[in-house]
C-alpha cells in the first residue's frame, strides 16, 4: 500500500457509545487520526479517548456537510468513513407502527446513506477512499421481534452492494461489517414498540421470552474489541473484503444454516430457540 493510498484520517459516526465508541477509541489507539461524530457531543458527552469529537446528526444534511467539511479543512482530506450510528426497536411486525419503523430506517439506513452521499464527492476527487458500513448478523437473517432493525440492516446490505460496484472505478472500496452479539451494548438506544409491551398483545408471552433470550445473548456476547479489531484490519488492507462477519461460532453456524436450508425448517429452529415454551394466544 503506497503512502498516498494509506488510510490515515477516519470519521466514525455514532461514536458516543456502544460499538461506535469502541471502534473510534481502537482506531485512535492504533494511530489513525480519528474523528468521532455524534450529536450528543454538543450536549457535553465526553468523546472517545484519543479522538477529536465533531457534532454530527446523521438525520440532517447540513450537519453531515459541516462535519465532513470541518475534517477536510483540518486535514486536507478524509480517507475513511465508518458508519456506526444505529438504534434498535423490539416489537412484532404487526404491532410496530409506521412511525416506529420509519424512525429506525431514518437513522440506521437513511442516515448511513446520507453520510456516504456527503463524503463520496471528496473521495472520488482524491481517487481514494474506504467506506465501512455497519450491517449485522440481522442483515443476513431475520430474528423474531427485531423486524425494524432487521429491515434496516437488509437495506444496508443491498444498498452497499450497489455502492461497491459503482465506486470501485474511483478508488473507493466498500466493506460491510456484520457483527454478532456484543457485550456492553448501549441499552439507551433500544426502544420497544408500544403495542408489543402490553399484556393484551397476542404476542405478549412469545415477545417476552424472545426479548429475554436476545438480552441474554447480548450480555454473553463477544467483547466489542473483536469488532473494533476487524474494522482496523479492514482499513489497514490495500484490498479490503466486501464483507466481514464477526461473530461467535454458533452464530456463524446459524448464518450457514440459513443459507443451506432457509425457509420453514429454519424458521422452526429459530422459534424453538427464541420461545420454546410459548405459543400464540
N, C-alpha and C positions, 0 to 999 in steps of 0.2 A: 504494500500500500504506500503510495507516494505521500509526501508531507501535504501536498495540496489537496489530496483526496482523503485525508485523515480527519475523522470526526474530532473536533475539539470543543465546539460550542453547542450546548444542548438546552432545549426548553422542555420541561416536564410539566404538563397540565395536571390539575387535580393533585397537587403536591403538598397539600396541607395535612393530609392524614393517610392512613392505610398504605396500600401498595405504592401509590404515587409518591408519598413522602419517603418510603423505604428506598425506592428506585432513585430518587433525587439525591438522597444522602449517600448512597453507594457510588453513584456516578461521580459525585464531587470528591469522595474519598479516593477514587481511582484516577483523579487528575483531570477529569472533564470540567470545563468551565460551565457550570450548571446553573440555569435559571429556573427557579421553582415558581410556578404560576398557580394562583388560586385567588378567588375573590375574598376569602376570609383574611388574607394578609392585610388588606386595607382596614380591617376591623381590629388589628392588633395581635392576631395569632402569630406566634413565633414561627420562623421558617425552618426548613431542614438544615442540619449542620453543614457548613461549608458552601451553602448555596446563596445566591442573591435572589431575593424574592421580587416578583412582579405581580401587580394587581391584574388578575385575569378572570373574566367571566366568559366562559365558553358559549354562553347564550346570547352574547352581544357582539355584533360585527365591529363596532368601534373599539371595544375593549380588546378584541383579538388583534386588530390592526395596531393598536397602541402598544401592546406587549411585544409583538414581533418587531415593530419599528424601533422600539427602545433598545432591544438587544442588538439590532443591526447598527444603530447609531453608536452603541458602546463598543461593539466587537468588529464591525465591518462586514460581518457575515453571520449566518446561522447554519449549522451543519445538520442538526438532527432535531426532530420533533417527536416527543414521546407522549402519546395521548392516553392519560390515565383517568381523566375526570369521568366519574360514573356514580350512580346510586341504584339501589335495588328496591323493588316493591314486591312483597309477598301477597298472593291472592289468587283465587281461582280465575280462570279465563272469563267465566260468566259474570263474576262479581267485581272484576277490575274495571272501573269506569273508563270512559273515553278520556276524561281529563287526567286520570292517574296514568293511563297508558301513554298519553301524549307527553306528560312530564318526564317519564323515563326516556322516551325516544328523543325528546328535545336535548337532554343532557348527554346521554350515552352515545347516540348516533349522530344527531344533527350538530351537536357541539363539536364532536370529533371532526365531522366533515367541514365545519366552519373553520376550524384551526388549520386543516390541510389546505383548503382553498386559499387561506390567507398567506401561508408560508410558501406555497408552490411557486409563485412568480419569482421569488428570490432564489429558490433552489434551481429553477430552470436557468436563470440568468447566470448563475455561477457554475452550472453544469455539474452539480454535485449535491447530494442530499440523502438523508436517511429519515424515513418515516416509520415509526413503530406504533402500531395501533393495538390497544389492549382489547382483545376479544376475551374469551373464557372457554372453559370446557362446555359452558352453556351455549356457546356458538357452534358446537359440534353435535350436541344432542339436547333434547328437551328434558326438563325436570319439573315434576308437578309443583304448582303454585309459585313458579317463577316465570310465568309466561311473558310478562312485560320485559323483564331483564333478558330472558332468552331471545325474544324477538329483536331486541336492540342489538344483541351480540351476533345473531344470524345476519342482521342487516350490515353490521360492520364487516363480517366475513365476506359477503358478496361484494360490497362496495369496494373493499380493499383489494380484492382480486382484479376488479376493473381498473382501479387506480394503478396497481402494479404494472399492468400491461400498457397503460397509456403513458407512463412516466419513465420507463426504462431507457428510452432513447435520449432522455435529457440527463442521464446520470443519476436519477433518483431511484433509490431502492426502497421497497415497502416490505415490512415484516409484520405478521400477526403474532402477537404473544397470546398464548392460550393457557392461562393458569387454572389449576385446580384449586381446591380449598386451601386457604392460608389462615394461619393463626393471627390473632390481633387485628382483625379487620375493623374498619371504622363503623361501629354499630349505629352511630348517629346518622349515617347516610343510608339507612334502611327504613322503609316505611311499610305499612300494611294496608291493603285495600280495605276500606272501612266495612264493607258488607261481609267480607270473609271473617272478620273479627267477631261477628255477632253469633250468639249461641243458637239462634234460629236458622242460621245458614245451613243449607242442605249438605254443605261440605265440611261443617264445623269439626267433627271428630277426625276426619282424614287430614284436614288442614292443620289441626293442632299437632297431630302425630308427625306429619311431614316437616313442619317448621322445626319441631324439636329435633328431628333427625338431621336436618340441614344445619342447625345450630351446633349440634354435637360434632358433625363432620368438620365444620369450620374451627371449632375450639380445639380439635385434634388434628388440624391440617398441617401443611408444610410451614416452615419458617418463611417469612417474607423475603429473607435473604436469598432463597433459591431463585425466586423470580427476578430479584434485582441483579443477581449474578448473570442470569440468562440475558437480560436486557444489555448489560455491559458487554457480554460476549458478542451479541449481535452487532452492537455499534463498533466493536473493535475489528470486525471482519471486513475484508475487501469485498467479498461476495456473500452478503448475509442471506440466511434462508428465508424463504417465503413464509414459512410457518415455524413456530417454536412452541410445542406443547410442553408445559412444565407442570407435572402432576405426579401424585403417588402412583404406585404400580397398580392398585386396584382401580383407580380412576382411568388410567391408561387402558386397562383391560375393558372397562365399560365402553370407552370410545371404540375399541376394537370390535366388541360385540355389536355395537350399534351399526358399524359398517358391515359386519359379517351377516347379521340376521335381521336387524331392523324390525320395523312393523310390530304386529300384535304380540309376538312372543317376547320381544324386547320390552314392550310396554308392561306385560305381566311381571317381568323381572323387576322393573322399576317400581311398580305398585307394591309388590311384596316387600321391597326394601324400604320404601318410604311410609307405608301404612299397612303392616302385615295383619293387624287385628281389627281394622276399622273398615266398615262398608258404608256406602252412602245410605242416607235415611230413606 
